[in-house]
Amino acid sequence: MDIKAYIESGILELYVAGSLSEKENQEVYELMQQHPEILQEVLDIEAAIIKLTAAASNNKNTNSLQAIKNKLGFNNDEAKVISIAKPKYNWITYTGWAASIILAVGLFYTSTENNQLKEEIQISETQQSLLETQIANSKNSLEEANTLISVLRDDNITKVPLAGQGNFANTYAKVYWDKNTQRIFLDAQGLPDPPEGKVYQVWSLKLSPLTPTSLGTIDNFTTDSNKIFEIENANESEAFGITLEPAGGSKTPTMERLYTLGAV
């Protein structure tokens, strides 16, 4: 460590004046314990300040300046140039940097808190949306259940059981036909989930001659837990059948994949 440069830096004067931070005071104090030159310089600075203060307080006339010079060892015959070295420590700059760091930390903390608040609001909105959807689904399910109960209890509803056919003898379904409203309720609980790329297609049949009319495909078969589907039917149906067709349906039923069939 360059002791001379350290002494000339001006930090010891700031130490004596009490202008350093607690950490910097501690550093100067430790260096004073390690280096007698630094300790002696601090003592000299303190002594000079005491002398200067005493001189200023005892002589308040026009000769006070000369008294201070005398105390410091100057005389009128000698002109000395005192070199004012620029301290290595720009305290105003350090204070500005410290303020900038504190401001940056504050802005970062505020931004983090703001982002967290936005995430919590988004989660709350998502949960509320899901809850509203669940409530709406529950209402719809309740309405559907009430409708089905009324259908099952209505003596004017035509009930048509559909039995399994050929290789699909273990399958079954049932049609509840409301002719007044021209719709059927298909209970397809006895059908397995269709393979990927296939759908069930419902047919209204005239028997003499055999004339099939498509009532549409059941595209949401897998996702519907109740397996009860409401289908429009304005036909004078004599029978109903269900086949397995490619996605999108077929113009005519594939008889090799006729799962269930039942006459009215």
Secondary structure per residue as TSV (DSSP state, phi and psi in degrees):
chain	resnum	aa	ss	phi	psi
A	1	M	-	360.0	133.7
A	2	D	-	-82.7	98.3
A	3	I	H	-63.4	-41.9
A	4	K	H	-63.0	-46.6
A	5	A	H	-62.5	-38.0
A	6	Y	H	-64.6	-41.9
A	7	I	H	-65.7	-38.8
A	8	E	H	-77.4	-7.9
A	9	S	T	-69.5	-21.6
A	10	G	T	96.4	-2.7
A	11	I	H	-71.5	-28.1
A	12	L	H	-70.3	-34.8
A	13	E	H	-63.3	-40.2
A	14	L	H	-67.0	-33.6
A	15	Y	H	-63.4	-46.8
A	16	V	H	-65.1	-34.5
A	17	A	H	-77.6	-9.3
A	18	G	T	75.6	29.7
A	19	S	-	-101.2	2.7
A	20	L	S	-92.7	161.8
A	21	S	-	-74.8	169.6
A	22	E	H	-61.2	-40.6
A	23	K	H	-65.6	-43.6
A	24	E	H	-67.5	-38.4
A	25	N	H	-58.2	-42.4
A	26	Q	H	-63.9	-40.4
A	27	E	H	-63.5	-44.5
A	28	V	H	-62.8	-42.1
A	29	Y	H	-61.6	-42.6
A	30	E	H	-65.4	-39.1
A	31	L	H	-66.8	-33.9
A	32	M	H	-62.5	-36.5
A	33	Q	H	-70.5	-29.4
A	34	Q	H	-89.7	-31.4
A	35	H	-	-124.6	110.5
A	36	P	H	-60.6	-29.6
A	37	E	H	-61.8	-41.0
A	38	I	H	-68.4	-41.0
A	39	L	H	-60.5	-45.2
A	40	Q	H	-63.7	-38.2
A	41	E	H	-63.9	-40.1
A	42	V	H	-63.4	-42.4
A	43	L	H	-63.8	-39.9
A	44	D	H	-64.7	-40.7
A	45	I	H	-64.0	-44.7
A	46	E	H	-61.8	-41.3
A	47	A	H	-64.6	-40.3
A	48	A	H	-64.5	-40.3
A	49	I	H	-66.2	-39.5
A	50	I	H	-63.5	-44.0
A	51	K	H	-62.3	-42.8
A	52	L	H	-64.8	-40.6
A	53	T	H	-66.4	-41.8
A	54	A	H	-65.0	-40.6
A	55	A	H	-66.5	-40.1
A	56	A	H	-67.8	-32.9
A	57	S	H	-80.8	-29.0
A	58	N	H	-87.4	-20.3
A	59	N	-	-129.0	100.0
A	60	K	-	-109.2	17.4
A	61	N	S	-96.6	-168.3
A	62	T	T	-70.0	-13.3
A	63	N	T	-92.3	6.6
A	64	S	H	-62.6	-37.0
A	65	L	H	-61.7	-42.1
A	66	Q	H	-65.8	-35.8
A	67	A	H	-64.0	-40.2
A	68	I	H	-63.9	-40.7
A	69	K	H	-61.5	-43.7
A	70	N	H	-61.7	-41.4
A	71	K	H	-63.1	-32.9
A	72	L	T	-87.5	-2.1
A	73	G	T	91.5	16.5
A	74	F	-	-97.9	157.6
A	75	N	-	-139.5	171.0
A	76	N	T	-71.5	-19.8
A	77	D	T	-83.6	-20.4
A	78	E	-	-112.8	131.6
A	79	A	-	-110.5	114.6
A	80	K	-	-110.0	141.4
A	81	V	-	-101.1	119.2
A	82	I	-	-92.8	120.2
A	83	S	-	-76.6	123.7
A	84	I	-	-98.1	99.3
A	85	A	-	-80.3	136.8
A	86	K	-	-72.5	121.2
A	87	P	-	-57.1	146.9
A	88	K	S	-71.6	-15.9
A	89	Y	-	-107.6	108.1
A	90	N	-	-89.5	96.6
A	91	W	H	-70.1	-32.4
A	92	I	H	-64.2	-41.2
A	93	T	H	-62.8	-44.6
A	94	Y	H	-61.1	-40.6
A	95	T	H	-62.8	-40.4
A	96	G	H	-63.0	-43.4
A	97	W	H	-61.9	-42.6
A	98	A	H	-61.0	-43.3
A	99	A	H	-63.5	-39.3
A	100	S	H	-63.7	-42.1
A	101	I	H	-63.5	-45.2
A	102	I	H	-60.7	-42.4
A	103	L	H	-63.9	-42.3
A	104	A	H	-63.1	-42.8
A	105	V	H	-62.2	-41.9
A	106	G	H	-63.1	-43.0
A	107	L	H	-65.1	-40.7
A	108	F	H	-62.6	-43.6
A	109	Y	H	-63.2	-43.5
A	110	T	H	-63.9	-41.7
A	111	S	H	-63.8	-41.7
A	112	T	H	-63.0	-44.8
A	113	E	H	-62.3	-39.7
A	114	N	H	-65.3	-44.3
A	115	N	H	-63.9	-39.9
A	116	Q	H	-64.3	-39.5
A	117	L	H	-64.6	-40.7
A	118	K	H	-62.2	-41.8
A	119	E	H	-63.4	-41.6
A	120	E	H	-64.8	-39.5
A	121	I	H	-65.0	-41.9
A	122	Q	H	-63.8	-41.9
A	123	I	H	-62.6	-42.4
A	124	S	H	-63.0	-41.7
A	125	E	H	-65.2	-40.1
A	126	T	H	-64.1	-44.1
A	127	Q	H	-63.0	-40.2
A	128	Q	H	-64.2	-41.5
A	129	S	H	-63.2	-42.3
A	130	L	H	-64.4	-40.8
A	131	L	H	-62.8	-43.5
A	132	E	H	-62.3	-39.6
A	133	T	H	-63.8	-42.7
A	134	Q	H	-63.2	-40.7
A	135	I	H	-64.2	-43.7
A	136	A	H	-62.9	-42.4
A	137	N	H	-64.1	-37.6
A	138	S	H	-64.9	-40.7
A	139	K	H	-63.3	-43.6
A	140	N	H	-63.8	-41.8
A	141	S	H	-62.8	-40.2
A	142	L	H	-64.6	-42.0
A	143	E	H	-63.5	-42.8
A	144	E	H	-63.7	-40.8
A	145	A	H	-63.0	-43.0
A	146	N	H	-63.4	-39.0
A	147	T	H	-63.5	-45.1
A	148	L	H	-64.1	-39.0
A	149	I	H	-62.3	-42.5
A	150	S	H	-65.4	-36.0
A	151	V	H	-66.3	-46.1
A	152	L	H	-64.2	-28.8
A	153	R	H	-91.8	-6.0
A	154	D	-	-84.9	119.5
A	155	D	T	-69.6	-18.3
A	156	N	T	-83.5	-4.7
A	157	I	S	-80.7	131.3
A	158	T	E	-87.0	124.3
A	159	K	E	-104.4	124.0
A	160	V	E	-124.3	107.3
A	161	P	E	-75.9	139.0
A	162	L	E	-112.7	118.2
A	163	A	E	-92.8	154.7
A	164	G	E	-67.1	149.4
A	165	Q	-	-124.1	140.1
A	166	G	G	53.7	-123.3
A	167	N	G	-70.3	-5.2
A	168	F	G	-116.3	36.4
A	169	A	T	-64.3	-20.7
A	170	N	T	-86.4	3.5
A	171	T	-	-97.7	163.1
A	172	Y	E	-163.2	163.6
A	173	A	E	-160.1	174.7
A	174	K	E	-147.3	139.8
A	175	V	E	-112.2	132.5
A	176	Y	E	-111.2	111.3
A	177	W	E	-105.8	115.8
A	178	D	E	-100.6	98.5
A	179	K	T	-68.7	-28.7
A	180	N	T	-66.2	-39.4
A	181	T	T	-98.6	0.5
A	182	Q	T	54.4	55.4
A	183	R	E	-150.0	157.5
A	184	I	E	-124.4	153.1
A	185	F	E	-113.0	116.3
A	186	L	E	-99.0	119.8
A	187	D	E	-97.3	102.9
A	188	A	-	-107.0	29.8
A	189	Q	T	-60.9	-26.4
A	190	G	T	-84.9	7.2
A	191	L	S	-103.4	140.8
A	192	P	-	-76.0	164.0
A	193	D	-	-62.0	136.3
A	194	P	-	-70.7	151.2
A	195	P	-	-64.0	162.4
A	196	E	T	-61.3	133.1
A	197	G	T	87.3	2.8
A	198	K	E	-122.9	153.8
A	199	V	E	-139.1	155.6
A	200	Y	E	-82.6	139.6
A	201	Q	E	-124.3	132.3
A	202	V	E	-98.8	138.3
A	203	W	E	-125.7	138.9
A	204	S	E	-98.7	131.0
A	205	L	E	-119.2	138.3
A	206	K	E	-102.3	136.2
A	207	L	E	-91.5	-27.9
A	208	S	T	-131.1	100.1
A	209	P	T	-75.7	169.0
A	210	L	E	-67.0	114.8
A	211	T	E	-131.7	107.9
A	212	P	E	-87.1	140.1
A	213	T	E	-127.3	124.9
A	214	S	E	-71.6	133.3
A	215	L	E	-101.1	6.3
A	216	G	E	107.6	171.0
A	217	T	E	-100.4	155.9
A	218	I	E	-102.0	89.6
A	219	D	T	-77.8	-25.1
A	220	N	T	-104.7	29.4
A	221	F	T	-59.0	-46.7
A	222	T	T	-66.4	-37.9
A	223	T	T	-84.1	-16.0
A	224	D	-	-84.7	114.3
A	225	S	S	-74.0	-30.4
A	226	N	S	-80.2	-25.0
A	227	K	-	59.5	33.4
A	228	I	E	-118.9	124.4
A	229	F	E	-126.9	132.4
A	230	E	E	-92.8	127.3
A	231	I	E	-133.5	135.5
A	232	E	E	-70.1	138.5
A	233	N	-	-149.8	99.5
A	234	A	-	-97.5	10.4
A	235	N	S	-87.6	156.3
A	236	E	-	-85.7	74.3
A	237	S	-	-71.7	139.6
A	238	E	S	-109.7	-14.9
A	239	A	E	-162.0	164.3
A	240	F	E	-131.8	143.6
A	241	G	E	-140.8	157.3
A	242	I	E	-129.8	125.8
A	243	T	E	-120.7	162.6
A	244	L	E	-100.8	121.7
A	245	E	E	-127.4	164.9
A	246	P	E	-62.1	155.8
A	247	A	T	-54.6	132.8
A	248	G	T	102.1	-18.0
A	249	G	-	87.8	173.0
A	250	S	-	-127.3	157.2
A	251	K	S	-73.8	-32.6
A	252	T	S	-129.3	150.8
A	253	P	-	-68.4	141.7
A	254	T	-	-87.1	104.1
A	255	M	G	-66.8	-27.2
A	256	E	G	-65.8	-18.4
A	257	R	G	-120.2	38.4
A	258	L	E	-80.5	110.6
A	259	Y	E	-84.5	-50.7
A	260	T	E	-136.6	154.9
A	261	L	E	-152.3	141.2
A	262	G	E	-156.0	136.7
A	263	A	E	-89.9	148.5
A	264	V	-	-73.3	360.0
